[in-house]
């Protein structure tokens, strides 16, 4: 399991005091049920990207592994001029998009990158949890209703669970 918590923001976002406790609780429970847990906290965009890449390189190449990814921190959505909604993970040093949208977009991680990570993972099962506010339409390309649970669990599965919407 890769557990990422971002709580101590430096560029205009409110700090998230509960994230540290959440990360500790998630790590404890996952350890208790037998997961090997890698915890990363207060990362930049580059650090977040490297954490995913390193974890997938180490654990995501074995088809028999089952991976769990957990992110707690700010999330944000941006509506483009052509009407598309893009969701982002907000790293520690991303500026507030209301005052610096260009800087925000260059320092934040678009959720489409998370979909790339899911596709790069060779492990049969991977689940991604996001304890952050996002739009419900973020993963429209990935959504599927399981037909028969035994059939689906015998094939590669990618699931995404978010805790909130953009509101």
Residue pairs with C-beta under 8 A, 6 or more apart in sequence:
1 30
1 35
1 36
1 37
1 38
1 67
1 68
1 69
1 70
2 38
2 40
2 51
2 52
2 55
2 67
2 68
2 69
2 70
3 23
3 26
3 27
3 30
3 37
3 38
3 39
3 40
3 70
4 39
4 40
4 41
4 43
4 48
4 51
4 69
4 70
4 71
4 72
4 73
5 19
5 20
5 22
5 23
5 39
5 40
5 41
5 42
5 71
5 72
5 73
6 16
6 19
6 41
6 42
6 43
6 71
6 72
6 73
6 74
6 90
6 91
6 92
7 15
7 16
7 17
7 18
7 19
7 20
7 41
7 42
7 72
7 73
8 15
8 42
8 92
9 15
9 16
9 74
9 90
9 92
9 93
9 94
10 92
10 93
11 93
11 94
11 95
11 96
11 107
12 95
12 96
12 99
13 74
13 90
13 94
13 96
16 72
16 73
16 74
19 72
19 73
19 131
20 41
22 72
22 131
23 39
23 41
23 72
26 70
26 72
27 37
27 39
30 37
30 68
31 37
35 68
36 59
38 51
38 55
40 47
40 48
40 51
42 92
43 51
43 91
43 92
44 91
44 92
44 93
44 107
45 91
45 93
45 94
45 107
45 108
45 109
47 91
48 89
48 91
48 109
49 109
49 113
52 69
52 114
52 117
55 67
55 69
56 117
56 120
56 121
59 65
59 67
59 123
60 67
60 120
60 121
60 122
60 123
60 126
61 122
61 123
62 122
62 123
63 122
63 123
63 124
64 123
64 124
65 123
65 124
66 123
66 124
66 125
66 126
67 121
67 123
67 125
67 126
67 127
68 126
68 127
68 129
69 117
69 126
69 127
69 128
69 129
70 128
70 129
70 131
71 89
71 128
71 129
71 130
71 131
71 132
72 131
72 132
73 89
73 90
73 91
73 131
73 132
74 90
74 132
74 133
75 87
75 88
75 89
75 90
75 130
75 132
75 133
75 134
75 162
75 164
76 87
76 88
76 90
76 97
76 104
76 108
76 133
76 166
77 85
77 86
77 87
77 88
77 134
77 135
77 138
77 166
78 85
78 86
78 88
78 97
78 101
78 104
78 105
79 85
79 86
80 86
85 135
85 137
85 138
85 166
86 110
86 111
86 112
87 110
87 111
87 134
87 135
87 138
87 166
88 94
88 104
88 105
88 108
88 109
88 110
88 111
89 108
89 109
89 111
89 114
89 130
89 132
90 108
90 132
91 107
91 108
91 109
93 107
94 103
94 104
94 107
94 108
95 103
95 104
95 107
96 104
97 104
97 105
111 134
111 138
111 139
114 128
114 160
115 139
115 141
115 142
118 126
118 128
118 142
118 158
118 160
119 158
121 158
124 155
124 156
124 157
125 153
125 156
125 157
126 157
126 158
126 159
127 158
127 159
127 160
127 161
128 158
128 159
128 160
128 161
129 161
129 162
129 163
130 160
130 161
130 162
130 163
131 163
132 162
132 163
132 164
133 163
133 164
133 165
133 166
133 167
134 162
134 164
134 165
134 166
135 165
135 166
136 162
136 165
138 160
138 162
139 160
142 158
142 160
146 152
